[in-house]
Amino acid sequence: MSDATLGGMLRLARAELAASGIADAALDARLIVEHFSGATRTETIVDPERPLDAAIAGAIMAALARRMRGEPVHRIIGYREFHGLRLSLSPETLEPRPDTETLVDTMLPYLRMIAARGKGCRILDLGTGTGAIALALLKELPQAEAVGADISADALKTAAANARTAGLAARFRPLLSDWFSAVSEKFHGIVSNPPYISTAELDDLQPEVRLFDPIRALDGGADGLDAYRIIATRAKAHLEEGGRIGVEIGFRQKDKVTGIFRAAGYQLVGAARDLGSNDRVLVFGLA
């Protein structure tokens, strides 16, 4: 591989991944080659004959082997784009996905109205993981501050690093907490993408999810609804007057999750579907 070129490696990567049955072979090949070569997308187009030394070519081939064994491409390159942010990943963080951007976009109008009152806007992100939801909201709300709570110290370390990279560390506080266990203050917005897959359904997940995302970020208990019961029961003590709770849900869970929150004294004030037109986000306020 000592005579490898940028364009040649890109063609090889596409061919290898396609032959292995990777659905997005062209995209994954580009991400891997650009990441390990340090080339931009423009450079791969205008300078395909740029030579790559043996170390870079070897790193690309090793990454391709990982991808062909089923490891997700974003786990391999170590980051994922989310709502205009580049977020680093770690073994204890869920890989943030485009559907979760729906939660950010749905909560923004509510939080903007709260921030416009001039009395601050405090956000709690439960199960923050990479910090994706909280940091995306902070990016759009310069008046806001956020606490990212998670049971995983590894996840919190990653979230804090992502906050520093995004220039948001001054307004983001990581908190080691099992849901609300270490939370003491009140918030104008509480957000969460909690585990919502039933335990019995975990084995049916795609291998890229089942084998590489942390199980405790996926397993929602026997019916997939354990986390919603905890949030609905305990959030009231931590919600400012007029505050809102926004949660991501599984596409068949709208009625059941709504019922859980209504039984706890909330009313449904908003809902949104994801890019595939599936029910994905519910927003609640105190009744």
C-alpha positions in Angstrom: 0.0 0.0 0.0 3.0 2.3 -0.1 1.8 3.8 -3.4 -1.8 4.4 -2.3 -3.5 7.6 -3.3 -6.5 9.4 -1.8 -8.8 8.5 -4.7 -7.5 5.0 -5.0 -8.2 4.3 -1.3 -11.7 5.8 -1.6 -12.5 3.5 -4.5 -11.0 0.5 -2.7 -13.0 1.3 0.5 -16.3 1.6 -1.4 -15.7 -1.7 -3.2 -14.7 -3.6 0.0 -17.7 -2.3 2.0 -20.2 -2.9 -0.8 -18.9 -6.4 -1.3 -19.5 -7.0 2.4 -23.1 -5.9 2.1 -22.7 -2.6 3.9 -25.9 -0.6 3.1 -24.2 2.8 3.0 -20.9 1.7 1.6 -20.2 4.9 -0.3 -20.9 7.2 2.7 -19.0 5.0 5.2 -16.0 4.7 2.8 -15.9 8.5 2.5 -16.1 9.0 6.3 -13.3 6.5 7.0 -11.0 7.7 4.3 -11.4 11.4 5.1 -11.0 10.8 8.8 -7.9 8.7 8.7 -6.2 10.7 5.9 -7.1 14.1 7.3 -8.5 15.1 3.9 -11.5 17.3 3.4 -14.4 16.3 1.1 -13.2 18.9 -1.4 -9.7 17.5 -1.4 -10.9 14.0 -2.2 -12.6 15.4 -5.3 -9.9 17.9 -6.6 -6.8 16.0 -5.5 -7.5 12.3 -5.9 -3.9 11.5 -6.8 -2.6 12.8 -3.5 -0.3 10.1 -2.1 -1.0 8.5 1.2 1.9 7.0 3.2 1.8 3.4 4.4 0.8 4.2 8.0 -2.4 6.1 6.8 -3.2 3.4 4.3 -2.8 0.8 7.0 -5.1 2.7 9.4 -7.8 3.0 6.7 -7.6 -0.8 6.0 -7.8 -1.6 9.7 -10.9 0.7 10.0 -12.5 -1.0 7.0 -11.9 -4.4 8.6 -13.7 -3.2 11.7 -16.6 -1.9 9.7 -16.9 -5.2 7.8 -17.2 -7.0 11.1 -20.2 -4.9 11.9 -18.8 -2.0 14.0 -20.7 1.2 13.3 -18.7 3.7 11.3 -19.2 6.5 13.8 -17.8 4.3 16.6 -14.8 3.7 14.4 -14.1 7.4 13.7 -15.1 8.3 17.2 -17.6 11.0 16.7 -21.0 11.9 15.2 -22.6 15.1 14.0 -25.7 16.1 15.8 -27.7 19.4 15.4 -24.6 21.2 14.0 -22.3 19.8 16.7 -19.5 17.3 16.4 -19.8 15.0 19.4 -17.2 12.5 20.6 -18.4 9.1 21.5 -17.3 6.6 24.2 -18.2 3.1 25.1 -20.8 4.3 27.7 -22.6 6.8 25.4 -25.5 6.1 23.1 -24.7 7.1 19.6 -26.9 10.2 19.0 -29.1 9.8 16.0 -31.0 12.2 13.7 -34.4 11.3 15.1 -33.3 12.7 18.5 -32.9 16.1 16.9 -36.7 16.1 16.8 -36.7 16.4 20.6 -34.3 19.4 20.4 -36.4 21.2 17.7 -39.7 20.5 19.5 -38.5 21.8 22.9 -36.9 25.0 21.5 -40.0 27.1 21.1 -41.1 26.4 24.7 -37.7 27.2 26.1 -37.3 30.3 23.9 -40.6 31.7 25.4 -39.3 30.9 28.9 -35.9 32.5 28.2 -37.7 35.6 26.8 -39.1 36.3 30.2 -35.7 37.3 31.3 -35.6 35.2 34.4 -33.2 32.6 33.2 -33.7 29.2 31.5 -32.4 26.2 33.3 -32.4 22.8 31.6 -32.0 19.3 33.0 -31.0 16.5 30.5 -31.6 13.1 32.1 -29.4 10.4 30.8 -27.3 12.9 29.0 -24.8 10.5 27.4 -22.7 12.5 25.0 -24.5 15.7 26.1 -26.2 15.8 22.7 -29.6 17.2 23.7 -28.4 19.6 26.3 -25.6 21.0 24.2 -27.8 21.4 21.1 -30.3 23.4 23.2 -27.5 25.5 24.8 -26.2 26.3 21.3 -29.6 27.7 20.3 -30.3 29.4 23.7 -27.5 31.7 24.7 -29.4 32.6 27.9 -29.7 29.0 29.1 -27.8 26.8 31.4 -28.0 23.0 31.6 -27.2 20.2 33.9 -26.5 16.9 32.2 -27.2 14.0 34.5 -26.1 10.4 33.9 -25.3 7.3 35.9 -22.1 6.7 34.0 -18.9 8.6 34.9 -17.5 7.7 31.5 -20.5 9.3 29.7 -20.2 12.4 31.9 -16.5 12.7 31.0 -17.4 12.5 27.4 -20.2 15.0 27.7 -17.9 17.5 29.5 -15.3 17.2 26.8 -18.0 17.8 24.1 -19.1 20.9 26.0 -15.6 22.2 26.0 -15.1 21.5 22.3 -18.4 23.3 21.5 -17.4 26.3 23.7 -20.4 25.6 26.0 -18.6 24.4 29.1 -19.3 27.5 31.1 -23.1 26.8 30.8 -23.0 23.0 31.1 -22.6 21.1 34.3 -22.2 17.3 34.3 -23.8 15.5 37.3 -23.4 11.9 38.4 -26.9 10.9 39.2 -29.2 7.9 38.9 -32.1 9.9 37.4 -33.1 12.5 40.0 -31.1 11.0 42.9 -28.5 13.8 43.0 -30.6 16.6 41.5 -31.5 19.3 44.0 -32.7 22.3 42.0 -35.6 23.2 39.8 -35.6 23.6 36.0 -37.7 25.3 33.3 -37.1 22.4 31.0 -36.5 18.7 31.6 -35.5 16.6 28.6 -34.6 13.0 28.1 -34.0 10.3 25.5 -34.4 7.4 28.0 -34.1 3.7 27.5 -37.4 2.6 25.9 -36.8 -0.8 24.3 -38.4 -3.7 26.2 -36.0 -6.2 27.6 -37.5 -9.0 25.4 -36.9 -6.9 22.3 -33.2 -6.2 22.8 -32.2 -9.4 21.0 -34.1 -8.2 17.9 -32.2 -5.0 17.6 -29.7 -4.6 14.7 -26.3 -5.9 15.7 -24.8 -2.4 15.2 -27.0 -1.2 18.0 -27.2 -4.3 20.2 -23.5 -5.0 20.2 -22.1 -1.5 20.4 -24.5 0.9 22.1 -24.5 0.5 26.0 -27.4 -1.9 26.9 -28.5 0.2 29.9 -29.1 3.1 27.6 -31.5 0.9 25.6 -33.2 -1.4 28.1 -36.4 0.1 29.3 -37.5 -2.8 31.4 -40.2 -5.5 30.8 -42.5 -3.1 28.8 -39.9 -0.5 27.9 -41.6 2.1 30.1 -39.7 2.0 33.3 -37.9 5.3 32.7 -41.1 7.2 31.9 -42.6 6.1 35.2 -39.6 7.4 37.1 -39.5 10.7 35.3 -43.3 11.3 35.6 -43.3 10.4 39.3 -40.2 12.4 40.4 -40.0 15.4 38.0 -42.7 17.5 39.6 -40.3 18.4 42.5 -37.8 19.7 40.0 -40.0 21.6 37.5 -40.4 25.3 37.7 -43.9 26.7 37.4 -44.9 26.7 33.7 -42.0 24.4 32.9 -42.0 21.6 30.3 -40.9 18.0 30.1 -39.9 16.7 26.7 -39.2 13.0 26.1 -38.3 10.9 23.2 -40.4 7.7 22.8 -40.6 4.5 20.8 -42.9 4.8 17.8 -45.6 2.7 19.4 -45.5 4.2 22.8 -47.4 7.5 22.5 -50.6 6.5 24.2 -49.0 4.5 27.0 -46.4 7.3 27.8 -49.1 9.9 27.7 -51.2 7.8 30.1 -48.3 7.5 32.6 -47.8 11.3 32.7 -51.5 12.1 32.9 -51.8 9.8 35.9 -49.0 11.7 37.5 -50.7 15.1 37.0 -49.4 16.3 33.7 -51.1 17.2 30.4 -49.8 16.6 26.9 -49.0 20.0 25.4 -47.0 19.0 22.3 -46.0 16.1 20.1 -43.8 15.6 17.1 -43.0 12.9 14.6 -39.5 12.0 13.4 -38.0 12.0 9.9 -39.8 8.7 9.1 -43.2 10.2 10.3 -43.2 8.0 13.4 -44.4 9.3 16.8 -41.1 10.4 18.5 -41.5 13.3 20.9 -44.0 14.2 23.6 -44.0 17.4 25.7 -45.8 17.7 29.0 -46.8 20.4 31.4 -48.4 20.3 34.8 -52.2 20.1 34.5 
